[in-house]
Amino acid sequence: MLAALIPLVRTAAREELLSRFSVAERRYKSDGSVVTEADLAMQQRLTAELARLFPEYALLGEEMPEDQQRALIESGDRGLWCLDPLDGTSNFAAGLPFFGVSLALLKHRRPILALVYDPIRDECYTAEAGKGARLNGAPLRCTAAGLPLRRCLAMVDFKRIPGLVSALAVRPPYGSQRSLGAVVLEWCWLAANRYHVYLHGRQKLWDYAAGALILAEAGGHAETLAGEPVFSDALQARSVVAAGDPALFEEWKSWLAGHNSPPA
């Protein structure tokens, strides 16, 4: 299946996204997030092409009404595509070269196949449940960082973690911090050992469905701030605490648990 999906997504991303990069006009959805014609064109194209190749599976896309998304989840035991046609839309519209496409196949309400594509770098991350993860066809595996938490590079989105902002700003436990603005790639960059620990307070199903499987199949670790599995076949947003190195993961979780507080 991946042999058919990889060229399909790669070609669509080049033609629908790169042709509109930094010139697509933005507008704002009711939740304040940005959408462009590229998001809509990419979702429309992949919906049609996936239906042609795999008519047995319906598709849930970010850019569709919430009541339709809920109905698809409730009826998706036999198989359901979960698509984010363009994650990092704000970056895309501003001309920042960090955005990607995420596609996962859910069966029995669990991800069994994942693909995340970065059209700027031509990097295609894939995974199949129980079969490992790959980057452009080469095995992808998390490695031990060999660093204490205080020397690590962290990926932290401060906008969505109000109970932790003060503690992280005043006395951060890591060495340096970034937030790059496209969570589907952030999952994959953690799997590729490009940084060490991750924190995000609010991700939707299409944000993490593919990335969480890629990280898990690469040997990484992820939970919510409440210590629950990240994956949930629902539309409610989930927090993410993650690391590639198991020792760092435990140290990171412990620090966060000791400093998290409810917002005032």
C-alpha positions in Angstrom: 0.0 0.0 0.0 2.8 2.4 0.8 4.3 1.8 -2.6 1.2 3.4 -4.1 0.7 6.1 -1.4 4.2 7.6 -1.5 4.2 8.8 -5.1 0.6 9.9 -4.8 1.2 12.1 -1.8 4.6 13.4 -3.1 3.2 14.4 -6.5 0.1 16.0 -5.0 2.2 18.0 -2.5 4.5 19.3 -5.2 1.6 20.3 -7.5 -0.9 21.6 -5.0 1.3 23.0 -2.2 4.7 24.0 -3.7 3.0 25.8 -6.5 1.1 28.0 -4.0 3.9 28.3 -1.4 4.0 31.8 0.2 1.5 33.3 -2.3 -1.7 31.6 -1.2 -4.2 34.0 0.3 -5.0 33.1 3.9 -8.3 33.3 5.8 -9.2 32.4 9.3 -11.5 29.7 10.6 -13.9 30.0 13.5 -11.3 28.7 15.9 -8.8 31.3 14.8 -6.6 28.9 12.8 -5.4 29.8 9.3 -6.6 28.1 6.1 -5.5 28.7 2.5 -6.6 27.5 -0.9 -3.7 25.1 -0.7 -5.2 23.2 2.3 -8.5 22.9 0.4 -7.0 21.9 -2.9 -4.7 19.3 -1.3 -7.6 17.7 0.7 -9.8 17.7 -2.4 -7.2 16.0 -4.5 -6.2 13.4 -2.0 -9.8 12.6 -1.2 -10.5 11.9 -4.9 -7.3 9.9 -5.5 -7.6 7.8 -2.4 -11.2 7.0 -3.2 -10.1 5.8 -6.7 -7.3 3.6 -5.4 -8.9 2.4 -2.1 -12.7 2.8 -2.4 -13.3 0.6 0.6 -12.0 3.4 3.0 -13.7 6.7 3.8 -11.6 9.8 4.5 -11.7 12.1 7.5 -9.9 15.4 6.7 -9.1 18.4 8.8 -10.9 20.7 6.4 -14.4 19.3 6.7 -17.3 20.0 9.1 -17.0 18.7 12.6 -20.3 16.8 12.5 -19.1 15.0 9.4 -15.8 14.2 11.2 -17.7 12.7 14.2 -19.9 10.6 12.0 -16.9 9.2 10.1 -15.1 8.3 13.4 -18.2 6.5 14.7 -18.5 4.4 11.5 -14.9 3.9 10.8 -14.1 0.4 12.3 -13.6 -1.1 8.9 -11.0 1.5 7.9 -10.7 5.2 7.7 -8.1 7.6 6.3 -7.1 10.5 8.6 -5.7 13.4 6.6 -4.1 16.7 7.5 -3.6 18.1 4.0 -1.3 21.0 5.1 0.0 21.2 8.6 1.9 24.4 9.4 -0.4 26.6 7.3 0.7 29.8 9.1 4.3 28.9 8.1 3.2 28.1 4.6 1.3 31.3 4.1 4.2 33.4 5.5 6.8 31.7 3.3 8.5 29.8 6.1 9.7 26.5 4.7 8.4 24.1 7.5 5.1 22.4 6.7 3.9 19.0 5.8 1.2 16.5 4.8 0.0 13.8 7.2 -1.9 10.7 6.3 -2.8 7.7 8.5 -5.0 4.7 8.0 -7.1 3.8 11.0 -8.5 0.3 11.5 -10.6 -0.7 14.5 -9.9 2.8 15.7 -6.1 2.4 15.8 -3.5 3.7 13.4 -2.0 0.9 11.3 -0.2 2.8 8.6 1.3 6.3 8.5 2.9 8.7 6.0 4.2 12.2 6.7 5.7 14.2 3.8 7.9 17.3 3.9 7.8 18.7 0.3 10.5 21.3 0.9 13.1 18.7 1.9 11.6 15.8 -0.1 11.5 13.8 3.1 8.9 11.0 3.4 8.4 9.4 6.8 6.4 6.1 6.9 5.5 3.4 9.3 3.4 0.3 9.5 2.2 -1.1 12.9 4.7 -3.7 14.0 7.0 -3.2 11.0 9.1 -0.2 12.0 9.5 3.3 10.7 11.4 4.6 7.7 12.7 7.9 6.2 12.8 7.9 2.4 12.9 4.1 2.6 15.8 3.8 5.1 15.1 2.4 8.6 14.4 5.1 11.1 15.2 4.4 14.8 15.5 6.6 17.9 18.9 6.5 19.5 20.0 7.2 23.1 20.8 10.9 23.4 23.7 10.4 25.9 22.7 13.7 27.5 21.1 14.7 30.7 17.8 16.7 30.4 19.6 20.0 31.2 21.7 19.6 28.0 18.9 18.7 25.7 17.2 20.5 22.9 13.4 20.7 23.5 10.5 21.3 21.2 7.9 23.2 23.3 4.7 25.0 22.2 4.1 27.6 24.9 0.8 28.7 23.6 -1.2 25.7 24.9 0.4 24.8 28.2 -0.7 27.6 30.6 0.0 25.6 33.8 3.7 25.2 32.8 4.6 28.4 31.1 6.0 30.2 34.2 8.1 27.3 35.4 9.5 26.6 31.9 10.3 30.3 31.3 11.9 31.1 34.7 13.9 27.9 35.2 13.8 25.6 32.1 15.1 22.1 32.7 16.6 21.7 29.2 19.5 23.4 27.5 17.6 25.1 24.6 14.1 25.3 23.2 12.4 25.6 19.8 8.8 25.7 18.4 8.7 25.2 14.6 5.0 25.4 14.0 4.1 22.1 12.1 3.4 19.3 14.6 3.3 16.5 12.0 6.9 17.2 11.2 7.9 17.7 14.9 6.8 14.1 15.6 9.0 12.9 12.8 12.0 15.1 13.7 11.9 13.6 17.2 11.9 10.1 15.6 14.9 11.2 13.5 16.8 12.3 16.6 16.9 16.0 15.5 15.9 17.1 19.0 15.4 15.3 22.3 12.2 16.1 24.2 8.7 17.3 23.2 5.8 19.1 24.8 2.6 20.2 23.1 -0.6 21.1 24.9 -3.3 20.6 22.2 -3.3 18.4 19.2 -6.2 17.0 17.2 -6.5 13.5 15.7 -5.1 14.5 12.3 -2.1 16.2 14.0 -0.9 13.1 15.7 -2.5 10.0 14.1 0.5 9.5 11.7 3.3 11.0 13.7 2.5 9.1 16.9 2.7 5.8 15.0 6.0 6.8 13.3 7.6 7.8 16.6 6.4 4.6 18.3 7.6 2.4 15.5 11.0 4.2 15.6 11.2 3.2 19.3 10.2 6.6 20.9 7.8 7.2 23.7 4.8 9.5 24.1 2.0 10.1 26.6 -0.4 12.9 27.5 0.3 15.2 30.5 -2.1 13.0 32.4 -0.1 9.9 31.7 -2.5 8.5 29.1 -1.8 7.1 25.6 -1.8 10.0 23.2 -4.0 8.3 20.6 -7.7 8.6 21.0 -10.3 8.1 18.2 -12.1 11.2 19.1 -12.0 14.9 18.2 -11.1 16.2 21.6 -7.6 17.7 21.7 -4.8 15.8 23.4 -1.6 17.0 25.0 1.8 15.3 24.2 4.9 14.6 26.2 7.4 12.7 24.2 11.1 11.7 23.9 13.1 9.3 21.8 15.3 8.2 24.7 13.4 6.2 27.4 15.6 7.6 30.3 15.0 11.1 29.1 11.3 10.4 28.7 11.0 9.5 32.4 13.1 12.5 33.5 11.0 14.8 31.4 7.7 13.4 32.6 8.9 13.6 36.2 9.9 17.3 35.9 6.6 18.2 34.2 4.5 16.4 36.8 6.3 18.3 39.5 5.8 21.7 38.0 2.4 21.5 36.2 -0.3 23.6 37.8 -3.9 24.5 36.8 -4.3 27.9 35.1 -5.5 30.7 37.3 
